């Protein structure tokens, strides 16, 4: 199995979610908290506002997309590791000063039920 966690964070601190270095710092902490490491990362600061951060991680991928004009952040964590805790949403909610969060998990059945390698 592979696991995908989708997080929608609302009413976030607009300054925080438009600060590329802070977004990267938060991403690095979250990736560490799920017991993964960064293989490669890419980020882009849009003009006039908004950020996309994407990391290939040891267990698959991690992404953050921000829309400061709406106070909205979308996070996607895809992992072969069952250890991606639901609590990561709480960390990200606090880190971005979000007032609310929606969290959805999707289990992906790769190879008809075989576990993926880490």
C-alpha atoms as an extended CHARMM CRD file, in Angstrom:
* protein
*
       118  EXT
         1         1  UNK       CA              0.0000000000        0.0000000000        0.0000000000  PROA      1               0.0000000000
         2         2  UNK       CA              0.9100000000        3.6070000000       -0.4700000000  PROA      2               0.0000000000
         3         3  UNK       CA             -0.7850000000        6.3800000000        1.4490000000  PROA      3               0.0000000000
         4         4  UNK       CA             -1.7400000000        9.8600000000        0.3560000000  PROA      4               0.0000000000
         5         5  UNK       CA             -2.6930000000       12.5630000000        2.8210000000  PROA      5               0.0000000000
         6         6  UNK       CA             -4.3920000000       15.7030000000        1.5240000000  PROA      6               0.0000000000
         7         7  UNK       CA             -4.5540000000       18.7730000000        3.7580000000  PROA      7               0.0000000000
         8         8  UNK       CA             -6.4630000000       21.9850000000        3.0680000000  PROA      8               0.0000000000
         9         9  UNK       CA             -5.5870000000       24.7710000000        5.4990000000  PROA      9               0.0000000000
        10        10  UNK       CA             -7.8340000000       27.8350000000        5.6550000000  PROA      10              0.0000000000
        11        11  UNK       CA             -7.4910000000       31.3720000000        7.0040000000  PROA      11              0.0000000000
        12        12  UNK       CA             -3.7150000000       31.0430000000        7.3210000000  PROA      12              0.0000000000
        13        13  UNK       CA             -1.3370000000       33.8520000000        8.2040000000  PROA      13              0.0000000000
        14        14  UNK       CA             -0.8680000000       35.5190000000        4.8020000000  PROA      14              0.0000000000
        15        15  UNK       CA              2.6520000000       36.7190000000        5.5900000000  PROA      15              0.0000000000
        16        16  UNK       CA              3.8030000000       33.2660000000        6.6840000000  PROA      16              0.0000000000
        17        17  UNK       CA              2.4300000000       31.4880000000        3.6290000000  PROA      17              0.0000000000
        18        18  UNK       CA              4.1130000000       33.9940000000        1.3050000000  PROA      18              0.0000000000
        19        19  UNK       CA              7.5550000000       33.6230000000        2.9130000000  PROA      19              0.0000000000
        20        20  UNK       CA              9.5020000000       31.0930000000        0.8480000000  PROA      20              0.0000000000
        21        21  UNK       CA             12.2220000000       30.4710000000        3.4200000000  PROA      21              0.0000000000
        22        22  UNK       CA              9.6500000000       29.9120000000        6.1730000000  PROA      22              0.0000000000
        23        23  UNK       CA              7.5800000000       27.5610000000        3.9850000000  PROA      23              0.0000000000
        24        24  UNK       CA             10.7440000000       25.5460000000        3.2480000000  PROA      24              0.0000000000
        25        25  UNK       CA             11.6540000000       25.4550000000        6.9540000000  PROA      25              0.0000000000
        26        26  UNK       CA              8.1650000000       24.2020000000        7.8410000000  PROA      26              0.0000000000
        27        27  UNK       CA              8.3090000000       21.6080000000        5.0480000000  PROA      27              0.0000000000
        28        28  UNK       CA             11.6920000000       20.3510000000        6.2490000000  PROA      28              0.0000000000
        29        29  UNK       CA             10.3660000000       19.9280000000        9.8040000000  PROA      29              0.0000000000
        30        30  UNK       CA              7.2250000000       18.1270000000        8.5640000000  PROA      30              0.0000000000
        31        31  UNK       CA              9.2790000000       15.7930000000        6.3640000000  PROA      31              0.0000000000
        32        32  UNK       CA             11.5520000000       14.9980000000        9.2820000000  PROA      32              0.0000000000
        33        33  UNK       CA              8.5160000000       14.4090000000       11.5160000000  PROA      33              0.0000000000
        34        34  UNK       CA              7.2310000000       11.7030000000        9.1520000000  PROA      34              0.0000000000
        35        35  UNK       CA             10.6190000000        9.9390000000        9.3220000000  PROA      35              0.0000000000
        36        36  UNK       CA             11.5150000000       10.7360000000        5.7330000000  PROA      36              0.0000000000
        37        37  UNK       CA             14.3850000000       12.6260000000        4.1750000000  PROA      37              0.0000000000
        38        38  UNK       CA             14.6480000000       14.9070000000        1.1640000000  PROA      38              0.0000000000
        39        39  UNK       CA             16.0910000000       13.3970000000       -1.9920000000  PROA      39              0.0000000000
        40        40  UNK       CA             15.5470000000       16.5130000000       -4.1010000000  PROA      40              0.0000000000
        41        41  UNK       CA             13.5130000000       19.6960000000       -3.7260000000  PROA      41              0.0000000000
        42        42  UNK       CA             12.2700000000       22.5250000000       -5.8770000000  PROA      42              0.0000000000
        43        43  UNK       CA             10.4350000000       25.7070000000       -4.9690000000  PROA      43              0.0000000000
        44        44  UNK       CA              9.0830000000       28.7670000000       -6.7220000000  PROA      44              0.0000000000
        45        45  UNK       CA              7.9480000000       32.1400000000       -5.4120000000  PROA      45              0.0000000000
        46        46  UNK       CA              5.2900000000       33.5360000000       -7.7270000000  PROA      46              0.0000000000
        47        47  UNK       CA              4.8860000000       37.2320000000       -8.4960000000  PROA      47              0.0000000000
        48        48  UNK       CA              3.2250000000       39.0120000000       -6.9230000000  PROA      48              0.0000000000
        49        49  UNK       CA              2.3390000000       36.3240000000       -4.3270000000  PROA      49              0.0000000000
        50        50  UNK       CA              2.1580000000       32.5640000000       -3.8210000000  PROA      50              0.0000000000
        51        51  UNK       CA              4.5550000000       29.6810000000       -3.3750000000  PROA      51              0.0000000000
        52        52  UNK       CA              4.9290000000       26.1560000000       -4.6380000000  PROA      52              0.0000000000
        53        53  UNK       CA              7.2810000000       23.8100000000       -2.7980000000  PROA      53              0.0000000000
        54        54  UNK       CA              7.8150000000       20.2210000000       -3.9290000000  PROA      54              0.0000000000
        55        55  UNK       CA             10.1690000000       17.6020000000       -2.4940000000  PROA      55              0.0000000000
        56        56  UNK       CA             10.9570000000       14.1310000000       -3.6430000000  PROA      56              0.0000000000
        57        57  UNK       CA             11.2910000000       12.3580000000       -0.3080000000  PROA      57              0.0000000000
        58        58  UNK       CA             12.6640000000        8.9590000000        0.6110000000  PROA      58              0.0000000000
        59        59  UNK       CA              9.1340000000        7.5440000000        0.7770000000  PROA      59              0.0000000000
        60        60  UNK       CA              7.6420000000        9.4020000000       -2.2730000000  PROA      60              0.0000000000
        61        61  UNK       CA              6.7080000000       13.1200000000       -2.3800000000  PROA      61              0.0000000000
        62        62  UNK       CA              5.6560000000       16.1340000000       -0.3090000000  PROA      62              0.0000000000
        63        63  UNK       CA              4.1920000000       19.3640000000       -1.6830000000  PROA      63              0.0000000000
        64        64  UNK       CA              2.9070000000       22.7000000000       -0.4310000000  PROA      64              0.0000000000
        65        65  UNK       CA              1.0170000000       25.2220000000       -2.5770000000  PROA      65              0.0000000000
        66        66  UNK       CA              0.0150000000       28.5950000000       -1.1230000000  PROA      66              0.0000000000
        67        67  UNK       CA             -2.5540000000       31.1840000000       -2.1340000000  PROA      67              0.0000000000
        68        68  UNK       CA             -1.9250000000       34.1120000000        0.2470000000  PROA      68              0.0000000000
        69        69  UNK       CA             -4.7260000000       36.1520000000       -1.3030000000  PROA      69              0.0000000000
        70        70  UNK       CA             -7.1590000000       33.5240000000        0.0400000000  PROA      70              0.0000000000
        71        71  UNK       CA             -5.1840000000       32.5490000000        3.1560000000  PROA      71              0.0000000000
        72        72  UNK       CA             -5.1860000000       29.0080000000        1.7460000000  PROA      72              0.0000000000
        73        73  UNK       CA             -2.5320000000       26.2670000000        1.7460000000  PROA      73              0.0000000000
        74        74  UNK       CA             -2.7920000000       22.8640000000        0.0400000000  PROA      74              0.0000000000
        75        75  UNK       CA             -0.4570000000       20.0890000000        1.2200000000  PROA      75              0.0000000000
        76        76  UNK       CA             -0.0680000000       16.6610000000       -0.3580000000  PROA      76              0.0000000000
        77        77  UNK       CA              1.9810000000       13.9020000000        1.2560000000  PROA      77              0.0000000000
        78        78  UNK       CA              2.3430000000       10.6660000000       -0.6970000000  PROA      78              0.0000000000
        79        79  UNK       CA              4.2350000000        7.8970000000        1.0540000000  PROA      79              0.0000000000
        80        80  UNK       CA              4.9200000000        4.1760000000        1.0010000000  PROA      80              0.0000000000
        81        81  UNK       CA              5.2720000000        4.3500000000        4.7660000000  PROA      81              0.0000000000
        82        82  UNK       CA              2.2670000000        3.7720000000        7.0350000000  PROA      82              0.0000000000
        83        83  UNK       CA              3.8650000000        6.0370000000        9.6120000000  PROA      83              0.0000000000
        84        84  UNK       CA              2.5210000000        9.2780000000        8.0970000000  PROA      84              0.0000000000
        85        85  UNK       CA              0.6400000000       10.4140000000       11.1810000000  PROA      85              0.0000000000
        86        86  UNK       CA             -2.6600000000       12.2510000000       11.0920000000  PROA      86              0.0000000000
        87        87  UNK       CA             -1.0450000000       14.5800000000       13.6400000000  PROA      87              0.0000000000
        88        88  UNK       CA              1.0980000000       16.1350000000       10.8950000000  PROA      88              0.0000000000
        89        89  UNK       CA             -1.9900000000       18.1750000000       10.0260000000  PROA      89              0.0000000000
        90        90  UNK       CA             -1.9880000000       19.6890000000       13.5010000000  PROA      90              0.0000000000
        91        91  UNK       CA              1.6590000000       20.6610000000       13.1440000000  PROA      91              0.0000000000
        92        92  UNK       CA              1.0290000000       22.3400000000        9.7840000000  PROA      92              0.0000000000
        93        93  UNK       CA             -2.1240000000       24.0500000000       11.0770000000  PROA      93              0.0000000000
        94        94  UNK       CA             -0.1320000000       25.5680000000       13.9320000000  PROA      94              0.0000000000
        95        95  UNK       CA              2.8730000000       26.4150000000       11.7490000000  PROA      95              0.0000000000
        96        96  UNK       CA              0.7540000000       28.3960000000        9.2780000000  PROA      96              0.0000000000
        97        97  UNK       CA             -1.6200000000       29.8230000000       11.9410000000  PROA      97              0.0000000000
        98        98  UNK       CA             -4.5690000000       28.2570000000       10.1090000000  PROA      98              0.0000000000
        99        99  UNK       CA             -7.9950000000       28.6730000000       11.6590000000  PROA      99              0.0000000000
       100       100  UNK       CA             -9.3410000000       25.4630000000       10.1290000000  PROA      100             0.0000000000
       101       101  UNK       CA             -8.1760000000       22.3750000000        8.3100000000  PROA      101             0.0000000000
       102       102  UNK       CA             -9.6800000000       19.6000000000        6.1940000000  PROA      102             0.0000000000
       103       103  UNK       CA             -7.7840000000       16.3440000000        6.1580000000  PROA      103             0.0000000000
       104       104  UNK       CA             -8.3640000000       13.4110000000        3.8220000000  PROA      104             0.0000000000
       105       105  UNK       CA             -6.4080000000       10.1870000000        3.4570000000  PROA      105             0.0000000000
       106       106  UNK       CA             -6.4130000000        7.9570000000        0.4250000000  PROA      106             0.0000000000
       107       107  UNK       CA             -4.9320000000        4.4570000000        0.4310000000  PROA      107             0.0000000000
       108       108  UNK       CA             -3.4380000000        3.5160000000       -2.9250000000  PROA      108             0.0000000000
       109       109  UNK       CA             -3.3260000000       -0.1880000000       -3.6700000000  PROA      109             0.0000000000
       110       110  UNK       CA             -0.1980000000       -0.5540000000       -5.7350000000  PROA      110             0.0000000000
       111       111  UNK       CA              0.5350000000       -3.8840000000       -7.4260000000  PROA      111             0.0000000000
       112       112  UNK       CA             -2.7390000000       -5.3790000000       -6.2510000000  PROA      112             0.0000000000
       113       113  UNK       CA             -1.9380000000       -5.2390000000       -2.5540000000  PROA      113             0.0000000000
       114       114  UNK       CA              1.8570000000       -5.6360000000       -2.4530000000  PROA      114             0.0000000000
       115       115  UNK       CA              3.7140000000       -3.2880000000       -0.1060000000  PROA      115             0.0000000000
       116       116  UNK       CA              6.0490000000       -0.8290000000       -1.7980000000  PROA      116             0.0000000000
       117       117  UNK       CA              9.7270000000       -0.7940000000       -0.9300000000  PROA      117             0.0000000000
       118       118  UNK       CA             11.2960000000        1.9290000000        1.1470000000  PROA      118             0.0000000000
